[in-house]
Amino acid sequence: MITHEASLRAAPERPRTTGVAGDVFRETMSRVPAPVTIVTTTGRDGPHGTTVSAFCSLSADPPLVLFALDRSSDLLRLLPRSGRFAVNLLAGGQEWLGEACARKGPEKLRLIPWHDESGLPRIDGAAAWLACEVEELVPGGDHVIVTGLVTACETSDSEALIYHRRQFHSLA
């Protein structure tokens, strides 16, 4: 019988294989519907936000979420200092917000309607909002996986915005 603890041990070493080509992988993954979120935090220079589609729940007890950021992400550099972030799940009709925060550069939130909620930027009209404390930063290839403990959350009646086959879609 395999115990739970034994199943958590690392997998045995085996020869590393080469993965599929990046363009083939990206095309395949474009078929996976993903929520459109803007992860926000506040740094010394003010609020910052980045569009993230690699977001999901991780655990109910304790309440944990995770998302992935490119290693060159400006937001990634801010998280260890701030120790906190918010996840804003965009609603249908907020496509322009997702596009605006997907670009590189400072002051992405300058033209976006948001307000301060417990010291974190909360995007107005979002379908859901989660406030989190950074739990862990884990290497994940060319990205870093960020896990966070959810300390507050709220939902609205708005339908979520999703990204599928390189296009935005509303569930409504």
Backbone as CSV, one residue per row, in Angstrom:
resi,resn,N_x,N_y,N_z,CA_x,CA_y,CA_z,C_x,C_y,C_z
1,MET,0.848,-1.180,0.000,0.000,0.000,0.000,0.890,1.238,0.000
2,ILE,0.558,2.208,-0.848,1.308,3.462,-0.909,0.643,4.453,0.034
3,THR,1.432,5.003,0.934,0.895,6.003,1.841,0.863,7.347,1.143
4,HIS,0.069,8.257,1.702,-0.023,9.607,1.132,1.345,10.268,1.107
5,GLU,2.093,10.134,2.185,3.403,10.764,2.251,4.349,10.196,1.200
6,ALA,4.282,8.908,0.978,5.148,8.286,-0.023,4.807,8.794,-1.418
7,SER,3.539,9.091,-1.669,3.146,9.557,-2.996,3.620,10.980,-3.262
8,LEU,4.027,11.722,-2.231,4.490,13.092,-2.400,5.982,13.176,-2.687
9,ARG,6.685,12.061,-2.607,8.120,12.070,-2.914,8.356,12.379,-4.379
10,ALA,9.519,12.879,-4.667,9.866,13.231,-6.050,9.836,11.997,-6.945
11,ALA,9.484,12.216,-8.200,9.474,11.139,-9.186,10.905,10.672,-9.409
12,PRO,11.084,9.392,-9.724,12.442,8.896,-9.952,13.105,9.599,-11.138
13,GLU,14.420,9.727,-11.071,15.184,10.356,-12.170,15.015,9.525,-13.434
14,ARG,14.846,10.198,-14.565,14.769,9.530,-15.857,15.386,10.470,-16.882
15,PRO,15.785,9.947,-17.997,16.386,10.817,-19.016,15.402,11.909,-19.438
16,ARG,15.904,13.116,-19.567,15.057,14.249,-19.974,14.815,14.182,-21.478
17,THR,13.543,14.332,-21.842,13.194,14.330,-23.259,13.022,15.769,-23.740
18,THR,13.005,15.939,-25.028,12.790,17.252,-25.612,11.297,17.464,-25.780
19,GLY,10.811,18.619,-25.369,9.394,18.929,-25.527,9.056,19.270,-26.966
20,VAL,7.781,19.427,-27.231,7.323,19.802,-28.565,7.789,21.216,-28.892
21,ALA,7.741,21.565,-30.157,8.137,22.909,-30.600,7.224,23.953,-29.963
22,GLY,7.811,25.103,-29.639,7.078,26.169,-28.960,5.851,26.642,-29.709
23,ASP,5.941,26.791,-31.033,4.792,27.279,-31.795,3.652,26.261,-31.797
24,VAL,3.987,24.979,-31.834,2.968,23.921,-31.786,2.304,23.911,-30.416
25,PHE,3.103,24.047,-29.377,2.576,24.069,-28.013,1.642,25.268,-27.823
26,ARG,2.087,26.469,-28.241,1.258,27.669,-28.082,-0.058,27.542,-28.844
27,GLU,-0.016,27.005,-30.051,-1.246,26.834,-30.833,-2.203,25.859,-30.132
28,THR,-1.669,24.780,-29.600,-2.500,23.814,-28.888,-3.116,24.446,-27.636
29,MET,-2.299,25.176,-26.878,-2.790,25.787,-25.646,-3.784,26.911,-25.912
30,SER,-3.772,27.484,-27.123,-4.756,28.524,-27.440,-6.171,27.956,-27.461
31,ARG,-6.288,26.640,-27.527,-7.592,25.975,-27.528,-8.151,25.792,-26.118
32,VAL,-7.356,26.108,-25.109,-7.793,25.966,-23.721,-8.373,27.306,-23.250
33,PRO,-9.687,27.375,-23.005,-10.265,28.630,-22.526,-9.637,29.033,-21.190
34,ALA,-9.349,30.326,-21.052,-8.699,30.811,-19.840,-9.389,32.076,-19.353
35,PRO,-9.470,32.252,-18.034,-10.024,33.500,-17.511,-9.071,34.654,-17.826
36,VAL,-9.620,35.837,-18.019,-8.782,37.011,-18.245,-8.753,37.790,-16.933
37,THR,-7.576,37.864,-16.351,-7.417,38.556,-15.076,-6.335,39.615,-15.201
38,ILE,-6.462,40.626,-14.381,-5.387,41.591,-14.210,-4.956,41.482,-12.760
39,VAL,-3.696,41.097,-12.581,-3.132,41.001,-11.235,-2.513,42.356,-10.925
40,THR,-2.844,42.900,-9.765,-2.384,44.231,-9.386,-1.653,44.198,-8.051
41,THR,-0.779,45.166,-7.877,-0.125,45.394,-6.595,0.277,46.862,-6.554
42,THR,0.805,47.278,-5.434,1.277,48.650,-5.301,2.746,48.620,-4.931
43,GLY,3.532,49.381,-5.672,4.959,49.505,-5.405,5.294,50.914,-4.968
44,ARG,6.564,51.184,-4.836,7.011,52.529,-4.442,6.543,53.598,-5.402
45,ASP,6.433,53.245,-6.685,6.027,54.208,-7.712,4.529,54.225,-7.951
46,GLY,3.766,53.550,-7.122,2.318,53.532,-7.279,1.792,52.181,-7.721
47,PRO,0.562,52.167,-8.251,-0.087,50.907,-8.616,0.473,50.326,-9.906
48,HIS,0.407,49.005,-10.001,0.863,48.316,-11.199,-0.080,47.139,-11.461
49,GLY,-0.310,46.842,-12.738,-1.161,45.715,-13.103,-0.666,45.037,-14.363
50,THR,-0.894,43.739,-14.434,-0.486,42.938,-15.580,-1.598,41.941,-15.914
51,THR,-1.910,41.822,-17.195,-2.894,40.833,-17.635,-2.299,39.435,-17.511
52,VAL,-3.075,38.538,-16.913,-2.632,37.163,-16.675,-3.761,36.222,-17.084
53,SER,-3.454,35.252,-17.947,-4.467,34.251,-18.290,-4.177,32.909,-17.623
54,ALA,-2.954,32.715,-17.131,-2.612,31.466,-16.439,-2.910,31.644,-14.948
55,PHE,-4.191,31.552,-14.600,-4.662,31.748,-13.221,-5.641,30.640,-12.870
56,CYS,-5.544,30.110,-11.644,-6.522,29.114,-11.195,-6.487,28.988,-9.678
57,SER,-7.497,28.314,-9.146,-7.497,28.006,-7.715,-6.549,26.837,-7.491
58,LEU,-5.964,26.785,-6.312,-5.012,25.732,-5.978,-5.516,24.875,-4.830
59,SER,-6.107,25.507,-3.816,-6.502,24.787,-2.611,-7.672,25.511,-1.953
60,ALA,-8.569,24.741,-1.351,-9.669,25.342,-0.588,-9.297,25.495,0.886
61,ASP,-8.427,24.634,1.381,-8.039,24.680,2.797,-6.545,24.457,2.928
62,PRO,-5.768,25.516,2.997,-6.147,26.927,3.044,-6.523,27.433,1.657
63,PRO,-7.230,28.578,1.591,-7.639,29.111,0.286,-6.440,29.693,-0.470
64,LEU,-5.992,28.969,-1.498,-4.830,29.379,-2.275,-5.181,29.476,-3.752
65,VAL,-4.559,30.436,-4.425,-4.656,30.568,-5.878,-3.242,30.578,-6.434
66,LEU,-3.148,30.388,-7.757,-1.835,30.500,-8.396,-1.984,31.141,-9.760
67,PHE,-0.910,31.774,-10.191,-0.822,32.312,-11.538,0.631,32.294,-11.944
68,ALA,0.879,32.449,-13.237,2.245,32.402,-13.754,2.584,33.739,-14.411
69,LEU,3.815,34.191,-14.166,4.326,35.432,-14.758,5.616,35.156,-15.495
70,ASP,5.768,35.783,-16.652,7.022,35.722,-17.386,8.140,36.246,-16.489
71,ARG,9.303,35.642,-16.577,10.431,36.041,-15.726,10.822,37.513,-15.898
72,SER,10.480,38.128,-17.040,10.815,39.532,-17.269,9.708,40.486,-16.810
73,SER,8.676,39.969,-16.179,7.534,40.771,-15.758,7.922,41.832,-14.725
74,ASP,7.455,43.051,-14.953,7.653,44.119,-13.972,6.924,43.792,-12.673
75,LEU,5.744,43.210,-12.783,4.970,42.843,-11.600,5.734,41.836,-10.744
76,LEU,6.402,40.898,-11.377,7.160,39.887,-10.648,8.227,40.526,-9.761
77,ARG,8.841,41.581,-10.234,9.856,42.271,-9.424,9.253,42.979,-8.214
78,LEU,7.978,43.361,-8.303,7.328,44.083,-7.208,6.794,43.172,-6.107
79,LEU,6.415,41.950,-6.458,5.737,41.069,-5.495,6.549,40.738,-4.245
80,PRO,7.848,40.446,-4.343,8.578,40.156,-3.107,8.595,41.341,-2.133
81,ARG,8.620,42.560,-2.674,8.614,43.755,-1.816,7.245,44.024,-1.219
82,SER,6.206,43.964,-2.064,4.862,44.297,-1.580,4.295,43.178,-0.711
83,GLY,4.571,41.930,-1.085,4.063,40.789,-0.329,2.573,40.548,-0.518
84,ARG,1.922,41.380,-1.333,0.478,41.274,-1.541,0.140,41.536,-3.002
85,PHE,-1.002,41.008,-3.428,-1.501,41.277,-4.767,-3.008,41.072,-4.784
86,ALA,-3.634,41.601,-5.831,-5.067,41.379,-6.049,-5.241,40.747,-7.419
87,VAL,-6.232,39.891,-7.529,-6.611,39.301,-8.809,-7.967,39.894,-9.177
88,ASN,-8.015,40.556,-10.316,-9.240,41.158,-10.830,-9.702,40.330,-12.021
89,LEU,-10.775,39.556,-11.868,-11.325,38.759,-12.966,-12.179,39.685,-13.816
90,LEU,-11.746,39.930,-15.040,-12.456,40.881,-15.890,-13.825,40.355,-16.296
91,ALA,-14.724,41.306,-16.549,-16.092,40.991,-16.961,-16.222,41.215,-18.465
92,GLY,-17.259,40.642,-19.049,-17.552,40.900,-20.454,-17.630,42.401,-20.680
93,GLY,-17.079,42.874,-21.799,-17.040,44.295,-22.090,-15.770,44.979,-21.609
94,GLN,-14.918,44.271,-20.874,-13.675,44.860,-20.369,-12.448,44.396,-21.165
95,GLU,-12.677,43.992,-22.394,-11.577,43.511,-23.227,-10.449,44.538,-23.330
96,TRP,-10.797,45.803,-23.481,-9.775,46.846,-23.638,-8.867,46.933,-22.422
97,LEU,-9.391,46.595,-21.248,-8.556,46.594,-20.041,-7.514,45.486,-20.125
98,GLY,-7.959,44.299,-20.555,-7.032,43.184,-20.709,-5.938,43.493,-21.710
99,GLU,-6.311,44.130,-22.816,-5.314,44.498,-23.829,-4.344,45.558,-23.299
100,ALA,-4.869,46.540,-22.582,-4.021,47.629,-22.062,-2.978,47.109,-21.080
101,CYS,-3.354,46.174,-20.239,-2.418,45.674,-19.224,-1.562,44.519,-19.736
102,ALA,-1.801,44.055,-20.955,-0.971,42.996,-21.540,0.319,43.565,-22.112
103,ARG,0.367,44.873,-22.305,1.564,45.515,-22.862,2.591,45.760,-21.765
104,LYS,3.832,45.884,-22.175,4.905,46.242,-21.253,4.855,47.742,-20.989
105,GLY,5.391,48.133,-19.852,5.534,49.550,-19.576,4.877,49.978,-18.290
106,PRO,5.312,51.126,-17.791,4.766,51.653,-16.535,3.416,52.330,-16.761
107,GLU,2.751,52.591,-15.691,1.511,53.380,-15.679,0.383,52.769,-16.504
108,LYS,0.315,51.444,-16.562,-0.758,50.796,-17.317,-2.124,51.076,-16.698
109,LEU,-2.158,51.303,-15.390,-3.437,51.540,-14.730,-3.886,52.999,-14.827
110,ARG,-3.058,53.859,-15.411,-3.355,55.287,-15.459,-4.704,55.579,-16.128
111,LEU,-5.042,54.877,-17.185,-6.285,55.121,-17.913,-7.400,54.141,-17.557
112,ILE,-7.154,53.289,-16.590,-8.108,52.242,-16.226,-8.844,52.650,-14.946
113,PRO,-10.173,52.531,-14.946,-10.924,52.877,-13.731,-10.698,51.843,-12.620
114,TRP,-10.129,52.310,-11.514,-9.862,51.443,-10.374,-9.935,52.291,-9.109
115,HIS,-9.993,51.613,-7.980,-9.945,52.301,-6.696,-9.138,51.457,-5.717
116,ASP,-8.719,52.083,-4.647,-7.944,51.398,-3.611,-8.890,50.594,-2.733
117,GLU,-8.563,49.341,-2.549,-9.328,48.465,-1.654,-8.330,47.815,-0.716
118,SER,-8.298,48.274,0.511,-7.373,47.733,1.519,-5.925,47.776,1.050
119,GLY,-5.554,48.854,0.360,-4.176,49.024,-0.079,-3.817,48.335,-1.374
120,LEU,-4.817,47.766,-2.073,-4.573,47.096,-3.353,-5.456,47.700,-4.434
121,PRO,-4.950,47.803,-5.671,-5.778,48.312,-6.769,-6.873,47.314,-7.143
122,ARG,-8.120,47.814,-7.118,-9.280,47.004,-7.493,-9.922,47.636,-8.724
123,ILE,-10.003,46.884,-9.798,-10.535,47.396,-11.054,-12.063,47.464,-10.983
124,ASP,-12.582,48.637,-11.290,-14.029,48.858,-11.253,-14.732,47.970,-12.277
125,GLY,-15.843,47.373,-11.863,-16.666,46.576,-12.764,-16.200,45.156,-13.005
126,ALA,-15.131,44.731,-12.337,-14.642,43.359,-12.523,-15.686,42.353,-12.040
127,ALA,-15.665,41.158,-12.624,-16.604,40.106,-12.244,-16.299,39.533,-10.860
128,ALA,-15.028,39.551,-10.490,-14.625,39.074,-9.165,-13.306,39.734,-8.785
129,TRP,-13.038,39.763,-7.502,-11.825,40.383,-6.966,-11.340,39.552,-5.784
130,LEU,-10.033,39.261,-5.763,-9.434,38.512,-4.662,-8.213,39.272,-4.161
131,ALA,-8.111,39.458,-2.867,-6.919,40.027,-2.242,-6.107,38.865,-1.695
132,CYS,-4.789,38.892,-1.924,-3.948,37.752,-1.557,-2.627,38.205,-0.950
133,GLU,-2.068,37.335,-0.135,-0.703,37.487,0.360,0.165,36.500,-0.401
134,VAL,1.341,36.943,-0.823,2.256,36.055,-1.545,2.681,34.925,-0.618
135,GLU,2.495,33.703,-1.071,2.920,32.523,-0.323,4.275,32.027,-0.804
136,GLU,4.377,31.876,-2.135,5.570,31.240,-2.684,5.783,31.663,-4.133
137,LEU,7.042,31.744,-4.530,7.429,31.974,-5.913,8.219,30.743,-6.343
138,VAL,7.732,30.043,-7.367,8.300,28.762,-7.762,8.742,28.830,-9.227
139,PRO,9.976,28.430,-9.538,10.408,28.432,-10.943,9.522,27.515,-11.785
140,GLY,9.219,27.971,-12.991,8.408,27.183,-13.920,8.825,27.466,-15.348
141,GLY,9.985,26.977,-15.757,10.471,27.223,-17.121,10.786,28.688,-17.324
142,ASP,10.203,29.287,-18.379,10.455,30.708,-18.627,9.506,31.599,-17.825
143,HIS,8.729,31.013,-16.920,7.814,31.741,-16.050,8.137,31.449,-14.578
144,VAL,7.496,32.191,-13.709,7.546,31.944,-12.272,6.098,31.749,-11.823
145,ILE,5.858,30.703,-11.060,4.525,30.417,-10.539,4.405,31.112,-9.187
146,VAL,3.381,31.938,-9.066,3.136,32.684,-7.830,1.934,32.054,-7.145
147,THR,2.097,31.664,-5.889,0.952,31.180,-5.120,0.610,32.229,-4.082
148,GLY,-0.678,32.355,-3.800,-1.126,33.358,-2.851,-2.243,32.856,-1.969
149,LEU,-2.207,33.292,-0.712,-3.268,33.001,0.255,-4.344,34.059,0.092
150,VAL,-5.567,33.636,-0.179,-6.670,34.569,-0.375,-7.139,35.067,0.988
151,THR,-7.064,36.391,1.184,-7.445,36.998,2.466,-8.787,37.715,2.384
152,ALA,-9.256,38.006,1.178,-10.571,38.624,0.965,-10.971,38.355,-0.478
153,CYS,-12.277,38.262,-0.727,-12.746,38.113,-2.103,-14.205,38.532,-2.192
154,GLU,-14.570,38.966,-3.395,-15.949,39.376,-3.677,-16.273,39.050,-5.124
155,THR,-17.539,38.794,-5.379,-17.999,38.570,-6.745,-19.081,39.577,-7.087
156,SER,-19.364,39.704,-8.382,-20.473,40.531,-8.857,-21.373,39.638,-9.697
157,ASP,-22.425,40.206,-10.234,-23.321,39.444,-11.109,-22.840,39.425,-12.552
158,SER,-21.731,40.102,-12.834,-21.197,40.164,-14.196,-20.645,38.813,-14.629
159,GLU,-20.768,38.536,-15.927,-20.193,37.321,-16.491,-18.703,37.538,-16.742
160,ALA,-17.925,36.495,-16.557,-16.476,36.570,-16.721,-16.086,36.680,-18.191
161,LEU,-14.955,37.314,-18.410,-14.347,37.403,-19.730,-13.350,36.251,-19.850
162,ILE,-13.379,35.543,-20.981,-12.423,34.456,-21.185,-11.644,34.695,-22.481
163,TYR,-10.522,34.014,-22.587,-9.665,34.102,-23.772,-9.566,32.707,-24.360
164,HIS,-9.932,32.588,-25.640,-9.935,31.289,-26.306,-9.604,31.495,-27.777
165,ARG,-8.643,30.732,-28.279,-8.198,30.812,-29.672,-7.810,32.237,-30.053
166,ARG,-7.097,32.870,-29.123,-6.541,34.220,-29.307,-7.597,35.309,-29.472
167,GLN,-8.771,35.060,-28.896,-9.842,36.054,-28.926,-10.543,36.102,-27.571
168,PHE,-11.066,37.287,-27.246,-11.858,37.443,-26.032,-13.275,36.979,-26.294
169,HIS,-13.891,36.383,-25.269,-15.274,35.944,-25.342,-15.933,36.193,-23.997
170,SER,-17.203,36.572,-24.035,-17.986,36.703,-22.806,-18.813,35.435,-22.660
171,LEU,-19.050,35.049,-21.438,-19.863,33.859,-21.212,-21.339,34.137,-21.424
172,ALA,-21.707,35.406,-21.413,-23.126,35.762,-21.578,-23.549,35.690,-23.032
